[in-house]
Amino acid sequence: MSAVARATWTPAETEVLVRSMMLAPSVHNTQPWLLEVAPGELSVRERAEPALPHHDPLGRDRAASCGAAVANLELAVRTLGRSAEVAFLPDDGRPDLVARIAVGDPEPPAAEELRRYGAIARRVSHRAPFEGVAVPAPVVRAIVAAGGARGVEARPVQAGREVAVVSRLLHSAAEHFRQDGVYQRELSLWTIRDEAVHRHGVGVPASRIPAGSVPWAGLVRRATEIPEPAELERRLAGETLLLFVTADDARLDHVRVGYAMERAWLAAVDLGLAAAVLTQPLHWAPVRSALCEDLGLTGFPQALVRVGYAAEAVAPAPRRAVEEVLRER
């Protein structure tokens, strides 16, 4: 690697890197990552302390959250005009090391990379209904293509039978989690009052969890009204749903699916759309196995992503302080 590539990051460049990573989506907005900055190299580590033992007992969502952070960080490196080579889980002796990005010689970013980097600050979880305007097929194909990664398939849920299957399973999962007292207590711990946003820096503001009849947004509470499967099917038929499937179900697959999902999400934002990720139902084994069987999947379903045109803008969720997530070497 050249002397130029090994140069120390300037404070301004470090700020770009860490701020970009911090804006990645994460399960319950736990932001379970740390960034290590060194000359010519960046490392993303997984924090163990924001645990969700009931929602995410195996850490699938936490690993996917870190994968999403890597996608943002890679774009930031490219926007700073350097080449970037990502290696996932590069060190067996350091299981918390999610990815290492080798930063190479100067290399101008492509226009598409610049646009998607710009989308990082505009990306938010849109848990409310969309406008009801259909997403054109070429746009869906572009988002699916952006979400491609090794071992990950992003596939649209087809209208008709597949939407009916997903609707039935989401209804069952919503009923299950609404009655699950342990899950409800855990969710309440990560639900924060809006006036406390800046003090906490993590968690989901209460106003972001729709109180009405929208269980496909995840985060089902006891007060959530759950529509009948036929009504839920009608509503979902007016949206675009993407299902992310991995070839295997190991930690590497979970990291990769988060990386792929964030790339697709940023492509959607760049194309004028909004999105929200839904993983909660897939943590319930009956839903996960039924999706595989009823949709004929050859891999493991990891997440559903709703995509559409937002009726109104949503403010960004709170974030940790920079000093909580940055380590310089």
Backbone bond lengths (Angstrom), bond angles and torsions (degrees), N, CA, C in turn:
res aa  C-N    CA-C-N  psi(-1)  N-CA   C-N-CA  omega(-1)  CA-C   N-CA-C  phi
1 M - - - 1.459 - - 1.519 108.35 -
2 S 1.317 117.46 141.16 1.449 121.50 -173.91 1.519 111.36 -74.05
3 A 1.347 114.70 165.25 1.456 119.71 178.33 1.519 111.26 -63.93
4 V 1.344 116.11 -33.06 1.459 119.87 179.36 1.526 110.11 -62.73
5 A 1.345 116.43 -45.19 1.461 120.89 -177.05 1.517 111.55 -66.07
6 R 1.358 117.53 -26.72 1.460 120.60 -177.93 1.529 111.64 -88.67
7 A 1.315 117.80 4.23 1.463 120.44 -177.46 1.523 110.41 -61.80
8 T 1.316 115.81 149.00 1.460 121.25 178.03 1.520 109.94 -69.48
9 W 1.329 115.74 142.97 1.462 120.58 177.96 1.523 110.31 -68.73
10 T 1.318 116.76 139.86 1.456 120.30 173.97 1.526 108.95 -76.50
11 P 1.324 118.14 159.96 1.468 119.47 176.62 1.528 112.85 -56.18
12 A 1.311 116.84 -37.68 1.471 119.85 179.78 1.529 110.90 -66.33
13 E 1.338 116.36 -41.45 1.464 119.22 178.26 1.525 111.54 -65.97
14 T 1.317 116.54 -41.21 1.465 120.61 177.66 1.520 110.32 -60.00
15 E 1.324 116.62 -40.03 1.457 120.67 178.45 1.524 111.13 -62.71
16 V 1.320 117.12 -42.47 1.471 120.85 177.50 1.520 110.59 -60.07
17 L 1.327 116.09 -44.75 1.460 120.97 -177.28 1.526 111.64 -63.53
18 V 1.317 116.44 -52.69 1.459 119.13 -173.85 1.522 111.07 -70.05
19 R 1.322 118.22 -38.27 1.460 120.00 179.02 1.521 111.14 -64.56
20 S 1.318 116.96 -37.81 1.469 120.23 178.89 1.515 110.83 -64.91
21 M 1.324 116.17 -45.50 1.454 119.87 179.43 1.529 111.42 -62.80
22 M 1.321 117.19 -39.97 1.455 121.93 -176.68 1.526 112.93 -64.70
23 L 1.324 117.25 -22.36 1.458 120.80 -177.58 1.527 112.81 -88.22
24 A 1.320 117.11 6.01 1.467 119.81 177.27 1.529 109.94 -70.59
25 P 1.333 117.55 153.78 1.466 120.66 175.53 1.526 110.40 -74.74
26 S 1.329 115.63 152.50 1.460 119.23 177.48 1.519 109.59 -151.33
27 V 1.312 115.57 156.01 1.457 121.62 -178.64 1.526 109.69 -60.26
28 H 1.334 116.34 125.87 1.473 123.40 -178.16 1.530 111.96 52.03
29 N 1.333 116.31 23.86 1.473 121.26 -179.18 1.531 111.47 54.45
30 T 1.331 115.85 40.84 1.462 120.57 179.72 1.527 112.28 -80.46
31 Q 1.349 117.66 -21.19 1.469 122.47 179.54 1.533 111.17 51.20
32 P 1.336 116.93 62.86 1.470 120.34 -169.94 1.531 113.44 -87.55
33 W 1.325 117.13 54.73 1.459 119.37 -175.39 1.527 111.88 -140.48
34 L 1.317 113.61 160.09 1.460 123.48 172.13 1.528 107.56 -134.52
35 L 1.317 116.53 142.80 1.465 121.46 177.70 1.519 109.30 -112.73
36 E 1.334 115.71 126.59 1.458 121.74 173.07 1.523 108.11 -106.50
37 V 1.323 116.07 124.11 1.463 122.22 -177.78 1.516 108.72 -109.45
38 A 1.323 116.11 124.68 1.464 122.04 177.76 1.530 108.20 -137.58
39 P 1.320 118.49 161.38 1.456 119.89 178.14 1.531 111.83 -56.60
40 G 1.321 116.23 121.60 1.457 121.06 177.44 1.504 115.56 72.49
41 E 1.331 118.26 9.22 1.463 119.30 -174.75 1.529 110.62 -156.77
42 L 1.343 114.64 141.98 1.462 121.44 174.75 1.522 107.73 -127.43
43 S 1.319 116.66 142.34 1.456 120.95 177.89 1.523 109.02 -128.85
44 V 1.334 116.08 136.34 1.461 121.93 175.78 1.515 107.59 -110.65
45 R 1.331 115.44 123.00 1.459 121.14 179.28 1.521 110.27 -112.26
46 E 1.324 115.64 150.78 1.458 121.65 178.78 1.518 109.61 -93.37
47 R 1.328 115.73 129.20 1.455 120.95 175.33 1.524 108.33 -81.29
48 A 1.306 117.01 139.96 1.459 120.36 -179.65 1.526 112.53 -91.82
49 E 1.346 116.19 -20.03 1.466 117.46 -168.99 1.527 115.68 -75.37
50 P 1.339 122.73 -27.69 1.470 117.38 177.95 1.528 110.70 -82.43
51 A 1.347 116.69 70.03 1.462 120.96 -174.95 1.522 110.95 -84.80
52 L 1.331 115.04 146.71 1.461 123.13 174.53 1.522 106.45 -125.46
53 P 1.323 118.00 78.37 1.461 120.86 -169.96 1.522 114.38 -62.87
54 H 1.317 118.44 -23.39 1.462 119.12 -179.81 1.529 111.52 -96.79
55 H 1.319 117.24 -46.81 1.465 119.58 179.49 1.522 111.72 -69.93
56 D 1.325 116.99 -41.29 1.471 121.27 -171.42 1.525 110.39 -132.26
57 P 1.338 117.96 60.77 1.469 120.39 -172.57 1.519 113.99 -63.28
58 L 1.326 117.60 -28.64 1.462 120.73 -178.56 1.528 112.58 -95.38
59 G 1.327 117.23 -1.83 1.463 120.38 178.56 1.514 114.44 75.73
60 R 1.343 117.64 17.70 1.466 119.59 -179.82 1.525 111.36 -61.47
61 D 1.327 115.77 -48.80 1.466 119.44 -177.24 1.521 111.83 -68.54
62 R 1.333 116.71 -34.18 1.465 119.41 178.74 1.525 110.10 -64.99
63 A 1.334 116.96 -42.87 1.464 120.08 177.98 1.531 111.05 -65.36
64 A 1.339 116.77 -40.30 1.466 120.25 178.25 1.523 110.62 -64.07
65 S 1.325 117.48 -37.08 1.464 120.98 177.61 1.523 110.54 -60.45
66 C 1.327 115.96 -42.28 1.469 119.86 178.00 1.524 110.97 -66.18
67 G 1.341 116.80 -36.16 1.462 119.68 175.96 1.510 111.91 -62.33
68 A 1.336 117.06 -38.23 1.465 120.84 177.14 1.523 110.56 -64.20
69 A 1.331 116.61 -38.91 1.465 120.44 178.32 1.528 110.78 -62.74
70 V 1.335 116.87 -37.22 1.464 120.63 178.22 1.530 110.48 -63.27
71 A 1.329 117.44 -40.41 1.467 120.78 179.00 1.521 110.78 -59.72
72 N 1.344 116.78 -43.98 1.464 119.78 178.31 1.519 111.66 -64.84
73 L 1.321 115.67 -41.98 1.456 120.53 -177.93 1.530 110.99 -64.80
74 E 1.309 116.86 -40.34 1.468 120.59 177.76 1.526 110.38 -60.38
75 L 1.334 116.95 -43.49 1.465 120.02 178.49 1.528 111.26 -63.73
76 A 1.326 116.38 -37.89 1.463 119.59 179.18 1.532 110.96 -63.52
77 V 1.331 116.67 -42.50 1.466 120.40 177.87 1.525 110.24 -61.16
78 R 1.320 116.39 -44.16 1.463 120.03 -179.89 1.535 111.15 -64.82
79 T 1.323 116.96 -37.60 1.457 120.34 179.63 1.524 111.23 -68.14
80 L 1.328 116.40 -29.17 1.463 120.16 174.66 1.527 112.30 -76.70
81 G 1.333 116.42 0.94 1.456 120.63 174.02 1.503 115.47 83.90
82 R 1.348 117.37 29.27 1.459 120.33 178.62 1.517 109.55 -124.31
83 S 1.308 116.97 153.41 1.457 120.36 174.32 1.525 108.87 -73.81
84 A 1.329 115.73 154.95 1.462 120.27 -177.32 1.522 109.18 -141.40
85 E 1.321 116.46 128.19 1.465 122.06 177.66 1.527 108.35 -122.80
86 V 1.338 116.01 115.02 1.462 121.81 -174.42 1.522 110.24 -94.26
87 A 1.320 116.43 132.63 1.465 122.92 172.57 1.523 107.58 -123.08
88 F 1.337 117.30 119.24 1.462 121.55 -179.67 1.537 110.49 -87.79
89 L 1.324 115.79 140.93 1.474 123.22 179.58 1.535 110.23 43.93
90 P 1.327 117.19 61.17 1.466 120.18 -170.86 1.521 115.55 -80.90
91 D 1.348 118.17 -9.56 1.457 119.41 -172.83 1.529 109.45 -136.91
92 D 1.334 116.48 108.77 1.467 120.48 -179.84 1.528 112.04 -61.18
93 G 1.316 117.01 -25.76 1.454 120.42 -179.00 1.518 113.59 -80.75
94 R 1.331 117.05 -9.56 1.465 121.35 178.83 1.523 108.27 -127.55
95 P 1.321 118.52 82.87 1.458 120.68 -175.51 1.519 113.87 -64.39
96 D 1.340 117.62 -19.03 1.462 119.74 179.13 1.528 112.11 -81.83
97 L 1.332 117.42 -9.46 1.461 121.38 -179.67 1.527 108.76 -81.56
98 V 1.311 116.00 103.31 1.466 121.57 -175.72 1.515 111.56 -75.62
99 A 1.326 116.84 -43.90 1.472 119.72 -176.14 1.516 109.79 -156.97
100 R 1.324 114.24 151.68 1.455 121.69 171.82 1.527 107.40 -123.56
101 I 1.311 116.53 130.89 1.465 121.47 178.60 1.514 107.91 -109.94
102 A 1.325 116.06 113.81 1.457 121.16 174.83 1.522 108.07 -82.79
103 V 1.316 116.60 121.79 1.462 122.43 -176.50 1.515 108.38 -100.54
104 G 1.333 115.95 121.52 1.449 120.91 -173.52 1.513 114.23 -104.31
105 D 1.309 115.57 -152.45 1.458 122.61 -175.47 1.529 111.70 -69.29
106 P 1.327 116.95 164.00 1.467 120.19 177.09 1.526 111.64 -54.16
107 E 1.326 115.74 135.69 1.460 122.10 179.89 1.531 107.94 -153.74
108 P 1.312 117.92 115.45 1.472 119.70 -175.39 1.529 111.14 -60.77
109 P 1.318 117.55 139.16 1.467 120.28 177.77 1.524 110.78 -73.90
110 A 1.332 115.47 151.35 1.455 120.68 174.52 1.528 109.62 -75.46
111 A 1.326 116.19 158.70 1.468 120.70 179.71 1.527 110.66 -58.64
112 E 1.327 116.34 -38.79 1.463 120.54 179.88 1.524 111.11 -63.67
113 E 1.331 116.92 -39.10 1.463 120.05 178.64 1.529 110.98 -65.82
114 L 1.311 116.95 -39.21 1.458 120.08 178.21 1.522 111.34 -64.28
115 R 1.337 116.46 -40.77 1.466 119.53 -179.97 1.527 110.57 -66.19
116 R 1.316 116.46 -42.23 1.465 119.13 -178.24 1.525 111.31 -72.61
117 Y 1.311 117.32 -30.18 1.460 119.04 172.20 1.530 109.07 -63.43
118 G 1.322 117.35 -42.11 1.454 120.76 177.47 1.514 112.82 -62.17
119 A 1.329 116.71 -26.98 1.471 120.97 -179.86 1.524 112.30 -74.03
120 I 1.330 118.10 -17.19 1.469 120.82 -177.73 1.522 110.77 -57.62
121 A 1.326 117.04 -45.09 1.466 120.36 -177.01 1.527 112.21 -72.77
122 R 1.339 117.78 -18.36 1.470 120.74 -178.64 1.522 112.12 -97.07
123 R 1.318 117.81 -9.38 1.466 120.75 -176.74 1.525 110.54 -76.42
124 V 1.314 116.61 122.60 1.464 122.58 174.86 1.528 108.12 -138.48
125 S 1.317 116.24 160.90 1.470 120.76 176.90 1.527 108.66 -80.54
126 H 1.321 116.56 119.07 1.465 121.93 -178.67 1.529 108.06 -101.78
127 R 1.319 116.38 92.75 1.466 120.86 -174.94 1.525 112.64 -87.13
128 A 1.322 118.00 -10.68 1.467 121.50 179.72 1.527 109.87 -82.29
129 P 1.333 117.92 169.69 1.479 119.98 175.59 1.523 111.34 -62.40
130 F 1.319 115.58 155.86 1.454 121.45 175.53 1.530 109.96 -89.10
131 E 1.339 116.06 179.70 1.454 120.93 -175.66 1.525 113.61 -69.82
132 G 1.318 117.34 -19.97 1.460 119.66 -177.19 1.508 113.27 93.65
133 V 1.331 117.28 7.19 1.465 122.03 176.73 1.518 108.66 -89.58
134 A 1.317 116.66 127.21 1.460 120.83 -177.35 1.528 111.40 -65.36
135 V 1.324 116.51 140.32 1.462 121.46 175.42 1.523 108.19 -81.38
136 P 1.328 119.38 123.22 1.469 121.17 -178.45 1.522 112.03 -57.43
137 A 1.317 115.77 145.21 1.462 121.13 -177.68 1.528 113.20 -56.44
138 P 1.349 120.25 -41.98 1.468 118.86 178.38 1.532 112.73 -61.84
139 V 1.332 116.51 -32.78 1.463 120.28 178.60 1.522 109.77 -69.37
140 V 1.325 116.77 -41.93 1.465 120.51 177.41 1.528 109.84 -60.64
141 R 1.316 116.46 -43.06 1.476 119.71 179.96 1.527 110.89 -62.86
142 A 1.320 117.46 -37.98 1.468 120.59 179.60 1.524 110.62 -66.05
143 I 1.330 117.04 -39.37 1.466 120.76 179.29 1.526 110.11 -67.48
144 V 1.326 116.55 -42.93 1.463 121.15 178.48 1.528 110.53 -61.14
145 A 1.327 116.29 -42.31 1.468 120.13 179.52 1.522 110.90 -63.57
146 A 1.326 116.65 -39.04 1.465 120.27 179.65 1.519 111.45 -66.07
147 G 1.339 117.01 -27.50 1.457 121.48 -178.69 1.510 114.23 -87.66
148 G 1.300 116.91 11.99 1.459 119.40 177.80 1.520 111.36 -78.00
149 A 1.304 116.54 137.56 1.462 122.69 175.28 1.519 107.49 -155.91
150 R 1.300 116.02 160.72 1.461 119.95 -178.15 1.528 110.09 -57.40
151 G 1.329 116.06 124.96 1.451 121.22 177.42 1.509 115.07 79.26
152 V 1.349 117.62 5.88 1.464 121.55 -177.79 1.523 109.54 -124.78
153 E 1.317 116.59 133.86 1.459 122.06 173.96 1.521 108.94 -118.88
154 A 1.329 116.00 129.20 1.467 121.21 171.54 1.522 106.49 -104.90
155 R 1.318 116.81 119.26 1.462 119.58 -177.35 1.525 110.07 -129.59
156 P 1.335 117.69 135.56 1.468 119.67 175.57 1.521 110.86 -66.55
157 V 1.320 116.54 143.97 1.461 121.90 170.96 1.520 106.70 -80.72
158 Q 1.324 116.47 119.21 1.454 121.18 -172.14 1.527 111.62 -74.87
159 A 1.338 114.71 145.24 1.459 120.56 177.59 1.528 110.04 -60.87
160 G 1.319 115.94 153.14 1.457 120.38 178.69 1.511 111.84 93.51
161 R 1.327 116.32 -121.83 1.459 120.93 -172.13 1.520 112.15 -61.67
162 E 1.342 119.40 -42.25 1.459 120.60 -176.74 1.526 111.57 -66.66
163 V 1.333 117.45 -41.08 1.461 119.76 177.01 1.531 109.99 -63.77
164 A 1.332 116.68 -38.24 1.466 120.25 178.43 1.530 110.91 -62.82
165 V 1.331 116.51 -41.72 1.467 120.86 178.25 1.523 110.39 -61.87
166 V 1.331 116.45 -48.94 1.463 120.54 -178.34 1.524 110.46 -62.93
167 S 1.327 117.35 -40.62 1.465 120.92 -179.97 1.525 111.17 -61.11
168 R 1.333 115.89 -44.81 1.459 119.93 -179.98 1.529 110.81 -62.41
169 L 1.313 117.33 -41.64 1.461 120.80 -178.10 1.527 111.71 -71.88
170 L 1.338 117.22 -38.30 1.463 119.66 177.16 1.528 110.62 -64.38
171 H 1.331 116.34 -37.14 1.461 119.86 177.84 1.528 110.30 -63.17
172 S 1.316 116.90 -45.27 1.470 120.64 179.42 1.524 111.15 -62.76
173 A 1.343 115.93 -43.07 1.464 119.51 -179.39 1.523 110.85 -65.56
174 A 1.321 117.10 -39.92 1.463 120.21 179.84 1.528 110.71 -61.86
175 E 1.328 116.78 -43.91 1.465 120.58 177.33 1.530 110.61 -61.60
176 H 1.312 115.83 -41.91 1.465 120.49 -178.85 1.525 111.29 -62.38
177 F 1.344 117.29 -50.54 1.454 120.36 -175.77 1.532 112.02 -73.16
178 R 1.318 117.87 -27.18 1.454 119.43 177.53 1.528 110.93 -65.33
179 Q 1.324 116.30 -32.62 1.459 120.93 -178.57 1.532 113.43 -93.32
180 D 1.321 116.99 -2.86 1.464 121.59 -176.59 1.534 109.22 -86.12
181 G 1.336 116.38 102.02 1.451 120.62 -175.42 1.513 113.60 -62.85
182 V 1.331 117.54 -38.07 1.458 120.72 -179.08 1.527 109.93 -66.67
183 Y 1.330 116.34 -43.94 1.466 119.17 177.28 1.525 110.79 -61.53
184 Q 1.332 116.84 -43.17 1.462 120.29 -179.07 1.525 111.61 -61.64
185 R 1.315 117.90 -39.09 1.463 120.37 177.83 1.531 110.76 -66.25
186 E 1.326 116.38 -41.17 1.461 119.57 179.50 1.524 110.67 -65.49
187 L 1.331 117.35 -41.90 1.454 120.80 178.78 1.525 110.30 -62.19
188 S 1.328 117.06 -40.24 1.459 119.81 -178.65 1.525 111.55 -64.28
189 L 1.338 117.64 -30.80 1.459 121.00 178.49 1.522 111.85 -66.39
190 W 1.343 116.65 -28.43 1.460 121.19 -178.10 1.518 112.40 -103.06
191 T 1.327 116.98 8.43 1.454 121.47 175.82 1.522 107.91 -102.94
192 I 1.318 116.85 121.18 1.459 120.74 -172.71 1.515 110.75 -115.23
193 R 1.321 115.04 149.78 1.464 120.26 174.40 1.519 108.72 -70.59
194 D 1.319 117.25 142.60 1.455 120.69 -177.34 1.527 112.91 -57.39
195 E 1.333 117.14 -35.42 1.459 118.91 -178.68 1.527 112.28 -68.50
196 A 1.333 117.20 -13.00 1.471 120.22 -179.72 1.517 112.69 -102.38
197 V 1.327 117.41 6.56 1.467 121.09 -173.67 1.520 111.92 -54.57
198 H 1.310 117.30 -51.67 1.462 119.57 -172.61 1.525 112.06 -72.52
199 R 1.320 117.67 -19.60 1.459 119.75 179.02 1.526 110.94 -79.79
200 H 1.311 117.13 -36.80 1.460 120.90 -175.27 1.533 112.30 -85.71
201 G 1.317 117.32 -51.10 1.450 120.83 -179.21 1.510 114.59 80.14
202 V 1.332 118.72 -9.56 1.461 122.97 177.44 1.525 108.56 -135.01
203 G 1.319 115.84 169.30 1.447 120.12 178.38 1.514 112.71 93.69
204 V 1.325 115.41 171.60 1.458 122.08 -176.70 1.527 108.97 -106.14
205 P 1.339 118.09 119.93 1.466 119.26 176.59 1.519 110.68 -57.39
206 A 1.318 116.55 139.97 1.462 121.22 -176.19 1.519 111.90 -57.14
207 S 1.335 116.77 -34.01 1.460 119.86 -178.02 1.523 112.68 -69.37
208 R 1.349 117.57 -14.51 1.466 120.40 179.90 1.522 112.29 -85.66
209 I 1.327 117.34 -9.02 1.459 120.58 179.37 1.519 107.65 -100.27
210 P 1.324 118.64 104.99 1.461 119.97 -176.38 1.524 111.35 -57.84
211 A 1.333 115.10 133.00 1.460 119.92 179.82 1.518 111.47 -84.76
212 G 1.316 116.46 -12.69 1.461 120.51 -176.15 1.509 113.07 -85.19
213 S 1.315 115.23 -155.79 1.455 122.40 -171.25 1.520 111.31 -91.22
214 V 1.346 117.46 70.32 1.466 120.71 -178.45 1.533 110.65 -137.86
215 P 1.317 120.09 59.85 1.461 120.75 -175.99 1.519 113.87 -67.63
216 W 1.358 118.38 -15.31 1.463 117.83 178.88 1.524 110.71 -68.30
217 A 1.336 117.83 -11.78 1.457 119.93 178.67 1.525 112.02 -78.47
218 G 1.320 118.63 -1.89 1.448 120.79 -175.79 1.517 110.12 78.06
219 L 1.304 117.27 -173.13 1.464 121.76 176.29 1.524 111.68 52.34
220 V 1.307 115.97 48.88 1.468 120.61 -179.35 1.524 109.37 -72.62
221 R 1.328 116.05 126.67 1.449 121.95 177.84 1.531 109.98 -106.05
222 R 1.329 115.20 171.42 1.473 118.86 -178.82 1.522 111.53 -60.50
223 A 1.334 117.03 -32.82 1.460 120.94 -176.82 1.526 113.22 -84.30
224 T 1.327 117.77 -4.66 1.458 120.25 -177.90 1.523 111.10 -66.51
225 E 1.305 115.74 128.37 1.455 120.64 175.32 1.531 108.49 -81.63
226 I 1.302 115.84 129.16 1.466 120.21 -177.16 1.523 108.94 -108.77
227 P 1.321 117.92 114.06 1.467 119.75 179.30 1.521 111.31 -69.39
228 E 1.312 115.65 159.61 1.453 120.10 176.21 1.533 109.72 -64.60
229 P 1.339 117.12 156.00 1.466 119.23 -177.28 1.524 114.03 -53.86
230 A 1.342 117.96 -38.15 1.465 119.86 -179.15 1.522 111.07 -64.76
231 E 1.338 116.98 -39.61 1.460 120.30 178.89 1.523 110.73 -70.55
232 L 1.316 116.82 -40.59 1.459 120.60 177.38 1.527 110.21 -63.30
233 E 1.320 116.63 -39.56 1.460 120.15 176.99 1.529 110.88 -61.78
234 R 1.318 116.69 -41.81 1.473 120.07 179.33 1.520 110.75 -61.35
235 R 1.317 116.45 -41.92 1.466 119.77 -179.16 1.525 111.57 -68.93
236 L 1.322 115.75 -44.45 1.468 119.00 -179.01 1.523 111.83 -67.91
237 A 1.319 116.91 -27.14 1.467 120.09 178.45 1.521 111.41 -64.05
238 G 1.333 116.87 -22.09 1.452 120.62 178.48 1.518 113.46 -90.32
239 E 1.337 117.85 4.02 1.460 121.83 179.42 1.533 109.78 -117.95
240 T 1.315 115.05 169.23 1.460 120.97 172.61 1.522 107.92 -103.74
241 L 1.325 115.68 124.83 1.459 121.70 179.66 1.521 109.35 -115.31
242 L 1.308 116.33 131.81 1.455 121.73 174.22 1.524 108.37 -114.97
243 L 1.310 115.72 136.84 1.458 121.74 177.11 1.523 108.29 -111.20
244 F 1.326 116.53 125.71 1.464 121.63 178.90 1.527 108.60 -99.53
245 V 1.332 114.88 123.99 1.461 122.76 -174.21 1.520 108.49 -124.31
246 T 1.325 116.84 137.39 1.466 120.97 177.95 1.516 110.69 -112.11
247 A 1.324 115.38 154.06 1.462 120.54 -178.28 1.522 111.53 -67.85
248 D 1.329 116.58 -32.98 1.467 121.56 179.32 1.523 107.99 -132.10
249 D 1.311 117.30 -174.87 1.462 120.58 -176.43 1.523 110.86 -130.73
250 A 1.336 116.16 36.07 1.458 121.32 178.35 1.523 110.05 -92.75
251 R 1.316 115.89 173.90 1.459 119.88 -177.89 1.526 111.56 -59.99
252 L 1.324 117.50 -36.64 1.466 120.29 177.70 1.523 110.79 -59.24
253 D 1.324 117.42 -39.42 1.457 121.08 178.63 1.525 111.35 -65.76
254 H 1.317 116.57 -37.76 1.462 120.29 180.00 1.525 110.55 -66.62
255 V 1.334 116.84 -40.43 1.464 120.04 177.35 1.522 110.15 -65.05
256 R 1.311 116.35 -45.39 1.464 119.99 -177.97 1.519 112.70 -64.23
257 V 1.344 116.74 -36.07 1.460 117.85 -178.75 1.525 110.52 -69.05
258 G 1.345 117.69 -34.11 1.456 119.52 175.39 1.513 111.96 -65.55
259 Y 1.322 115.69 -40.54 1.468 121.60 177.18 1.530 110.22 -61.30
260 A 1.333 116.92 -48.63 1.460 121.24 -178.85 1.519 111.49 -65.52
261 M 1.311 116.86 -40.76 1.459 122.03 -177.65 1.533 110.90 -64.09
262 E 1.329 117.03 -41.90 1.459 120.01 179.19 1.523 111.12 -67.11
263 R 1.315 117.56 -37.99 1.470 120.01 177.15 1.528 110.40 -62.22
264 A 1.330 116.94 -41.56 1.458 120.21 177.35 1.525 111.04 -65.74
265 W 1.326 116.17 -41.43 1.469 121.28 -178.88 1.524 110.67 -62.53
266 L 1.330 117.31 -44.91 1.460 120.50 179.47 1.526 111.17 -65.79
267 A 1.325 116.94 -35.37 1.465 119.62 175.38 1.522 110.13 -63.32
268 A 1.342 116.78 -40.15 1.461 120.49 178.82 1.521 111.05 -63.65
269 V 1.328 117.11 -44.18 1.468 120.64 179.17 1.524 110.13 -63.10
270 D 1.319 116.69 -41.83 1.465 121.03 178.05 1.527 111.46 -60.10
271 L 1.335 117.11 -29.10 1.460 122.27 -179.78 1.530 112.17 -92.47
272 G 1.330 116.80 10.62 1.453 120.49 174.40 1.510 115.82 89.23
273 L 1.332 117.55 15.57 1.454 120.94 -178.65 1.526 111.51 -110.11
274 A 1.320 114.23 171.39 1.461 122.03 173.68 1.519 107.99 -122.02
275 A 1.327 116.41 167.50 1.464 119.41 -177.48 1.521 110.01 -155.77
276 A 1.317 114.99 165.75 1.458 122.35 173.58 1.521 108.07 -150.03
277 V 1.322 115.13 142.19 1.468 121.52 -177.91 1.523 109.17 -99.01
278 L 1.312 115.87 138.66 1.461 122.46 -179.22 1.526 108.54 -126.40
279 T 1.336 116.71 111.47 1.465 121.06 177.97 1.523 112.18 -119.44
280 Q 1.316 116.96 -20.58 1.463 120.77 -173.49 1.529 113.69 -49.93
281 P 1.349 120.12 -49.26 1.471 118.79 -178.83 1.528 113.38 -62.48
282 L 1.342 117.20 -28.56 1.454 120.15 -175.77 1.529 112.36 -76.49
283 H 1.329 117.00 -6.12 1.459 119.80 173.73 1.528 112.00 -86.20
284 W 1.310 116.40 -6.34 1.458 120.58 176.27 1.522 107.30 -97.07
285 A 1.311 117.14 115.98 1.469 122.57 -171.17 1.529 113.87 -52.73
286 P 1.344 120.71 -42.04 1.470 118.85 -179.85 1.529 113.30 -59.36
287 V 1.334 117.73 -36.85 1.460 120.56 178.95 1.521 110.53 -69.93
288 R 1.316 116.33 -43.77 1.467 120.19 -177.40 1.531 111.00 -62.47
289 S 1.326 116.01 -46.01 1.467 118.96 -178.69 1.525 111.13 -69.24
290 A 1.341 117.44 -37.05 1.461 120.05 179.73 1.524 111.38 -66.92
291 L 1.324 117.14 -37.10 1.468 119.32 176.51 1.524 110.91 -60.69
292 C 1.315 116.04 -44.86 1.468 119.82 179.11 1.525 111.17 -59.87
293 E 1.322 116.10 -46.22 1.460 120.23 -176.23 1.528 112.08 -71.91
294 D 1.324 116.85 -48.37 1.465 120.26 -172.83 1.520 113.25 -74.64
295 L 1.345 117.35 -28.25 1.464 119.96 178.33 1.522 112.13 -99.44
296 G 1.327 116.98 -0.27 1.459 120.21 178.30 1.515 113.28 64.46
297 L 1.331 116.81 38.47 1.459 120.14 -178.14 1.526 110.50 -73.38
298 T 1.319 115.23 144.22 1.460 120.13 177.40 1.521 111.71 -100.08
299 G 1.334 116.87 2.79 1.459 120.96 179.12 1.508 110.62 -135.93
300 F 1.327 116.14 -151.96 1.459 122.52 -174.63 1.525 109.80 -113.22
301 P 1.340 118.74 121.09 1.469 120.26 178.01 1.521 110.25 -71.85
302 Q 1.324 115.50 128.11 1.471 120.03 -176.36 1.523 113.42 -112.82
303 A 1.338 117.89 -29.27 1.461 119.67 -176.92 1.512 110.53 -163.74
304 L 1.320 115.37 149.01 1.458 123.18 168.09 1.522 107.50 -107.88
305 V 1.318 116.68 139.99 1.465 121.49 178.05 1.515 108.90 -125.03
306 R 1.329 116.38 120.95 1.459 122.61 173.93 1.524 108.20 -85.84
307 V 1.327 116.93 132.85 1.465 122.10 -179.54 1.517 108.56 -129.74
308 G 1.322 116.41 136.70 1.455 119.51 177.54 1.510 111.36 -175.87
309 Y 1.332 115.00 -173.65 1.460 121.02 178.88 1.532 108.39 -94.19
310 A 1.326 115.98 126.73 1.466 120.92 -175.10 1.520 110.70 -77.73
311 A 1.325 115.68 137.36 1.466 120.18 177.86 1.522 110.92 -75.56
312 E 1.332 116.86 -28.17 1.465 121.07 179.49 1.513 109.49 -151.91
313 A 1.331 115.14 157.16 1.461 120.45 -179.32 1.524 110.67 -73.54
314 V 1.317 115.55 151.39 1.465 122.47 178.41 1.522 107.89 -121.42
315 A 1.320 117.15 134.49 1.462 121.02 179.93 1.523 110.09 -72.17
316 P 1.327 117.89 151.38 1.468 120.58 178.36 1.522 111.95 -63.29
317 A 1.329 115.98 153.09 1.458 121.59 176.18 1.529 109.25 -76.58
318 P 1.332 117.77 162.43 1.469 120.39 179.17 1.527 111.51 -65.28
319 R 1.323 115.77 160.61 1.455 121.06 -179.28 1.526 109.84 -135.47
320 R 1.347 115.01 153.60 1.457 121.22 175.22 1.535 110.08 -64.33
321 A 1.305 116.66 163.94 1.452 121.47 172.75 1.532 109.20 -72.38
322 V 1.328 116.12 150.49 1.462 121.12 -177.85 1.520 111.40 -55.73
323 E 1.315 117.42 -42.76 1.471 120.03 -176.16 1.522 113.00 -64.61
324 E 1.321 117.78 -15.67 1.468 120.55 177.13 1.517 112.59 -78.09
325 V 1.330 117.58 -22.07 1.470 119.77 -171.48 1.527 113.63 -120.08
326 L 1.333 118.36 -1.24 1.462 121.23 -174.28 1.518 111.12 -114.91
327 R 1.347 115.43 131.71 1.465 122.36 171.70 1.535 106.93 -128.83
328 E 1.316 117.37 129.08 1.470 120.98 179.26 1.523 109.24 -111.15
329 R 1.335 114.62 138.46 1.473 119.68 179.67 1.524 109.43 -121.68
